[in-house]
Amino acid sequence: MATIRDLPAITMLLQSVNLVPEGIENCWPHCMVAKHNGDVIGSVALEIYGNAALLRSLAVAKFWQGKAVSSQLYERIVNYARKQGVSTLYLMTETIPAYFEKLGYSVISRDEFPEQLMSSVQFTKVCPKSAIAMRKKI
């Protein structure tokens, strides 16, 4: 799990891979990081809304991409989500829908998001209308 002290490094990581960090400070208690020699090289977070959660900020530093860091982070966050009572994960992506399809996500309409997720910063401010909405039962 990430700590509040990891937040600046997570923010820098997200910016380095062209993801918007806005709102990440609100979900750091449900954020995981991968580190190498004390440096944050990967992150993933959840915004939990009852039995649904928004998966966000799955990011890996460019040097570490292709080295299974994202797979490990994803597996850890899904296990964590289950322990929190989450049964369905939602996400929005502009860059890697094929990656999430390989993980079993289906493309959905933004209208299919649960109402409580529609109030998230990701939904209201960060992700443009062109972002692809996806869902997976876990």
C-alpha positions as CSV (number, residue, x, y, z in Angstrom):
1,M,0.0,0.0,0.0
2,A,1.1,3.5,-0.6
3,T,1.6,6.1,2.1
4,I,0.8,9.8,2.1
5,R,4.6,10.3,1.6
6,D,4.4,8.5,-1.7
7,L,1.9,11.0,-3.1
8,P,4.4,13.4,-4.7
9,A,6.2,10.5,-6.4
10,I,2.9,9.0,-7.6
11,T,2.0,12.4,-9.0
12,M,5.3,12.8,-10.8
13,L,5.0,9.2,-12.2
14,L,1.5,9.9,-13.5
15,Q,2.6,13.1,-15.2
16,S,5.6,11.3,-16.7
17,V,3.3,8.8,-18.5
18,N,0.8,11.5,-19.5
19,L,-1.9,10.6,-17.0
20,V,-3.7,13.4,-15.1
21,P,-3.0,13.1,-11.3
22,E,-6.0,15.3,-10.3
23,G,-8.0,13.6,-7.6
24,I,-5.3,10.9,-6.7
25,E,-4.9,12.6,-3.3
26,N,-8.5,11.5,-2.5
27,C,-7.8,7.8,-3.1
28,W,-4.3,7.3,-1.8
29,P,-5.6,5.1,1.1
30,H,-6.6,2.6,-1.7
31,C,-3.4,3.1,-3.7
32,M,-0.6,0.6,-4.3
33,V,2.9,1.3,-5.5
34,A,5.8,-0.7,-6.9
35,K,9.2,0.5,-5.8
36,H,12.8,-0.1,-6.9
37,N,15.6,1.0,-4.6
38,G,13.0,3.2,-2.7
39,D,11.7,4.9,-5.9
40,V,8.1,4.6,-7.0
41,I,8.2,2.9,-10.4
42,G,4.5,2.0,-10.6
43,S,1.1,2.8,-9.1
44,V,-2.5,1.9,-9.3
45,A,-5.5,3.1,-7.2
46,L,-9.1,2.6,-6.6
47,E,-12.0,4.9,-5.8
48,I,-14.4,2.6,-3.9
49,Y,-18.1,3.2,-4.0
50,G,-19.8,0.4,-2.1
51,N,-19.4,-2.8,-4.2
52,A,-18.2,-0.9,-7.3
53,A,-14.9,0.7,-7.7
54,L,-13.2,2.9,-10.3
55,L,-9.8,1.6,-11.2
56,R,-7.5,4.5,-11.9
57,S,-3.9,5.5,-12.4
58,L,-2.4,2.2,-13.5
59,A,1.0,3.6,-14.4
60,V,4.5,2.3,-14.8
61,A,7.7,4.3,-15.3
62,K,8.8,4.1,-18.9
63,F,12.0,2.2,-18.1
64,W,10.0,-0.5,-16.3
65,Q,7.3,-1.0,-18.9
66,G,7.2,-4.5,-20.3
67,K,8.7,-6.0,-17.2
68,A,5.5,-7.3,-15.5
69,V,5.2,-4.4,-13.1
70,S,1.7,-3.5,-14.3
71,S,0.5,-7.1,-14.1
72,Q,1.7,-7.4,-10.5
73,L,0.2,-4.1,-9.5
74,Y,-3.1,-5.0,-11.1
75,E,-3.2,-8.4,-9.4
76,R,-2.6,-6.9,-6.1
77,I,-5.2,-4.2,-6.5
78,V,-7.9,-6.7,-7.6
79,N,-7.2,-8.9,-4.6
80,Y,-7.4,-5.8,-2.4
81,A,-10.7,-4.7,-4.1
82,R,-12.2,-8.1,-3.4
83,K,-11.2,-7.9,0.3
84,Q,-13.0,-4.5,0.4
85,G,-16.2,-6.0,-0.9
86,V,-15.9,-4.8,-4.5
87,S,-17.5,-7.0,-7.1
88,T,-17.3,-4.8,-10.2
89,L,-14.4,-2.7,-11.4
90,Y,-14.9,0.2,-13.8
91,L,-12.4,2.3,-15.7
92,M,-11.9,4.8,-18.4
93,T,-8.9,4.8,-20.8
94,E,-7.8,6.7,-23.8
95,T,-4.6,4.9,-24.3
96,I,-4.7,1.1,-23.5
97,P,-8.2,-0.4,-24.1
98,A,-6.6,-3.5,-25.6
99,Y,-4.6,-4.1,-22.4
100,F,-7.7,-4.1,-20.3
101,E,-9.7,-6.2,-22.8
102,K,-7.0,-8.9,-22.4
103,L,-7.7,-8.7,-18.6
104,G,-11.4,-9.4,-19.3
105,Y,-12.9,-5.9,-19.3
106,S,-15.8,-5.1,-21.7
107,V,-16.4,-1.8,-23.4
108,I,-19.6,-0.1,-22.1
109,S,-21.4,3.1,-22.5
110,R,-20.6,5.8,-20.0
111,D,-24.3,5.7,-19.1
112,E,-23.8,2.2,-17.7
113,F,-21.5,3.5,-14.9
114,P,-23.3,3.4,-11.5
115,E,-24.5,6.8,-10.5
116,Q,-22.1,7.1,-7.5
117,L,-19.1,6.7,-9.8
118,M,-20.4,9.5,-12.1
119,S,-19.5,11.9,-9.3
120,S,-15.8,11.0,-9.4
121,V,-13.2,13.5,-10.5
122,Q,-12.2,11.0,-13.2
123,F,-15.7,11.1,-14.6
124,T,-16.5,14.7,-14.2
125,K,-13.2,16.5,-15.0
126,V,-10.3,14.3,-15.9
127,C,-11.4,11.9,-18.7
128,P,-12.7,13.4,-21.8
129,K,-15.9,12.2,-23.5
130,S,-13.6,10.3,-26.0
131,A,-12.3,8.0,-23.2
132,I,-13.4,4.4,-23.5
133,A,-15.5,3.2,-20.6
134,M,-15.0,-0.4,-19.4
135,R,-16.3,-2.8,-16.8
136,K,-15.3,-6.2,-15.3
137,K,-16.9,-8.4,-12.6
138,I,-14.2,-9.6,-10.2
